[in-house]
């Protein structure tokens, strides 16, 4: 965030200086360039995650607007289109850029998947919609101010056309595209499903993570997965057996403040013993059933840049340990960032 802010201010200052020398709307131009730099800095920042050049396209084009994140993505691109029209007065050019910029961002993301985390077509839909809305708003404001629009040079439109051809060729050559019909598998959760996943989340973390939305993914023979969404991450509960419960919280390496601080046990973790201490404190308070007749194992994940320590409890059936029944991932600050339970309470 600090680097993005520095780049944004620097780009805005340079644009203001160049536009002022030409006497060409320096303030609006500086704001537009700064906004564009901020958008590029935030959308192309490396987070890692994907390992192949794969992109799954959802046929439900309205899906991003059903969640707060999608609406925020759309809002982020509104100033780009709005300020661009005010700065250039070229509506056709900005309409083309409102399409080219989001497509270019997703193309860079999918082609650099190991660094940027891969593409998300939902972002493309939301970003394009926001940019087009910004262009429309800019046109309205210019007409209210009686500022005539300037014609767009043919070479600029030709450049946009060439850009689209190159982007399309990149996708055709390197990206594995899969179309997913989300509406056939995803449904609204029933009141019972919402109550079940809400209770599982409260039982695991208290009231720290208020749920903002719940979906149900249909499986076979009436089974499926209930997925709860909240600001800090998501949780999944198997249905109708309620046997498998998984919580993924946003890790510190992506954004701080979301992992769960264990009451009375949080603190820097540097060794297996410290990780064991934090995990035990969590289990004793929130999942004591996982400790009964169980064998504990502590594993360091990766090197210094890893998420932390995986602490697992396996149920003992005589002398034979059975599959894991409780997993917690402890980060370097002593917070819980992931949780997996199987047959909770047994």
N, C-alpha and C positions, 0 to 999 in steps of 0.2 A: 504493500500500500504506500509506503514511504517513497519507494522508487517510482511508482506510477504517478504520485503527486509531483515529484521533481520533474519527471519527463513532461507532464501536462503543463506545468508552469513554464518550463523552458520553451516548449513548442509554442505556447500562447504568446510569450514575450517576443520570440523571433518573428512570428506571424504579424504581431502588432507593429513591430518595427518595419517590416517589409511593406505592409499595407499602408502605413503612415507615409512612407517615402513616396508612394504612388498616389496618396490622397484618396484611397479606395476603401472606405468604411473600415478603418483599422480596428475598432472595438469589436464589432460583430465578427469580422474575419478572425481576430484573435480568439474569440470565444468558440467559434466553429472549429478551428484547428485544435484548440485545447480539448474540446469535447471529443473530437475524433481520436486524439492521442490517448485520452483516458479510456475510451472504449476499447481501443486496440491493446492497451496495456493490461486491462482487466480480463479481456476475453482470451488473449494469447499467453497469459502467464502460465508457466509450467507447473502442473500438479502431478503428472505421471499417472499411470494406471493401465491403459490399454497396451496390448502387446502385438496386435495385428491391425492391418488396414481394413477394418470392418465398420460398416455403418448400417444400423437397423432403422428403417423408415416406418413410422407409424401411419397407417391410413387415416387414423382419426386426427385430422389437421387441427381440430379445436382443442386437443388435449392440453397443450401448454397453457391455455388461458383458464384452465380449471384449477390451477395451483398458483400460489403467491409467487413462486420463483419465476414462472413463465410470464406473469404479468409484469414483474419487475424487469425482466429481460426486455420486454417490449417497451417499457417506459424509458429504459436506458438509451434506446436508439431514437426516441422522439426528438431530443435536442439536436442530434446529428442532422436529421432532415430539415427541421425547422430553421436552425441557424444557417444551414447551407443555402437554403432559398433566400434568406435575408442577406447573406454575404455575397452570393453570386448572382441572384435574380434569374438564374437559369433553371427553370422548372424541369425541362426535359433532362438536363444533365443530372440534377439531383435525383430525379426518379430512377435514372439508370444506376446511379451510385447507391441508391437505397436497395437495389437488388444485388449489385456487384459486391459491395462491402460484406454483407452477411454471408454470401456464398463463398467469398474469398477466405473469410475467417474460418468457416467450417472446413474448407478444403485444406487450409494450413493445419488445422487441428487433427484431421484424420491422417494426413500425410506425415505428421510428426507425433503420432499416437503415443509412443513410449514417453514422450516429454510432456505433452499437453493433455493427455488423458483421453484422446479420441474425439469423434464428432458426436453431436447431438442434434438431429434434425428438428427436434422441438424448439431448440434455440434458434435455428434458422427461420422457422415460421414466425416465432415471436419477434425476433430482431427485425425481420423484413417488414412485418406489420407495423412495428413501432416507427421505423424509418419512413415508411409511406405516409403514416399519419402525420409525422412531423412535416413532411413536404406539403401535405394538404393544408396544415395549419399555417405554414409559411406563406402559401399562396393567398390564403384568406387575409392574413395580416398585411401583406403587401398591397392588396386591393383596398383594404380599409385606409391605408396610408397613401393611396393613389400613387404607388410606385410601380411603374410598368415593368413587366418581365423582359429580360434580355434574351435574344435568340441564342441557342446553343450551337457552337461551331460544328460543322459536319465531322471534322477530324476527332472531336471529343466523343461524338456518338459512335464513330467508327472504332475508337479505342475501346469503348465499352463493349462493342460487339466482339472485338478480338479477345478481350478478357473473358467473355462468356465462353467463347470457343475453346480457349486454353484451359479454363476451369473444367469444362465438360470433358475434354480430352484427358485431363488428369484423373478424373473420376473413372472414366471408361477404362483407362490403362492400369490403374493401381488399386482402386477401391472395390472391395467386395460388398455389394449392396444387397441387403435383405429387406423385404417388405413384410411387415407384421400387422395383421388385422387385430388390433387391441380390443376392438368392440366384441369380438367373438369369444374372448377368454376373460375379459375383465368386466366386473359388475360392481354395483354399489353394495356395500356390506349391509347385512341385516342388523337390526338392533341387537340381537343376541351375539352376533359376531363382533360388533363394535364394543359391546360390554365385555366380552371375553378377552379381547386384545388389550382393552383399557385396564382391566383388572390385572392381567399378566404384567403390563408395564409398571403399574403402581406397586405391585408386589416386588418387582425387581429394583425399582429406583425411587419409590415413594411418589410424591406429586411434583417432581422436578421437571418432567417433560410433558406439558399439555399437548394432547393430540389435536391436530388441525384437519385431518382427513383420514378416511379408512376405505380401502378397496378390497374386493374379494376376487381372487383369480381361480377360475374353475379348473378342477382336475378331472379325475376319472371316478365314476360311480359315486357322485355326490361329495367327493373330497375336494380339497383345495387349500389355498393359503390366504389368510387374512393379513393384509399389510396396513400398518398404521404409519402415517406421516406426521412428523413434528419438526420444529425448527432445528433441532440438534441432530436429526438423523431419521432413522426408520426402524420399524420392528415388524417381524413376520411370525405368525402363529399358525401351525397346522390345524386344519379343520376337517372333520368335527372332533378328532381325537384329542386335540389340545396338547399333544405330547411334545412337540418340537417348537421351541420359542427362541428366536434369534433377534438380537438388537445390535445395530451398527450405528455408532455415534461418529460424528465428524471428528477425525483425529487432529491432534495439535499441529501436525506438519501442514495441514490444510488451513485450519482456522482454530484459534484457541477459544476456550470458554465453553465447549460443548461436552467434553468428556466428564464422567461422573466422579466427583470427589468423595471418597469414602469417609464418612464421619469419623473423626478421631484417628484416622490412619493415613491420610494423604501426606505426601512429602516426596522429596527427591528419591528416586529408586535407581540404584547403581549395581546391585547385586541380586543373586537369586534369593537370598534370605530376605531382603527388603521387599522384593516382589511377592514372596510367599506371605510375608506379614500383612501386606495390603490386601491380597486376595483372601486370606483367612478372615480378616476383619470384615470384608464384604460378605463372604459366605455365611459367617456366623450370624450376621444381622439380617440378610435378605434371602439366603438360601441354605438354612441349616440342614435341610433334608439331603443336600448334596454331600455333606460330610459323613453321613452315617454309612458304615461298612464300605468306605471308599479308600482308594489309593490315590495320593496326590502326586502330580508330576509338574515340574517347572522347566520351561524351555525358553531360551533366549532366541528371539527372532532376528536373524541378520546381524549386522554390525552396528556401529554407532548411529547410523541414520535410520535404524529399524523402528517399527512402532513400539516395541517394548518386550514384555515377557508374557508368554502364554502359560497360564496356570490351569491345569485340568484335574478333575476328579473322576476316577473310574470306579464304578460299582464293583465290589468284590463278591463273587459267587463261589464260596469256599476258597480254594486257592487260585481260582481262575478269574482274572480281571475281565470284565465285560466292556463293551464300547463306552466311550466317554459320556458322562451324564451331565457334567457342568464344566464349562470353559469360561474363563474371563481373561481379557487382554489388559494388562497393566502397563501404562505408558511410563515414561521417565519421570513424570511429576507425581506418580502414585495415583493416577486417576484411571477409572475403568472406561475403556473406549469400545469394547465389544463384549458381547455376552451370548453364549449358546447354552440352552438347557434342553435336556431330553428326559421325558417322563418325570417332570418336576413333581416333587412331593413324595415319590416312591422311595 
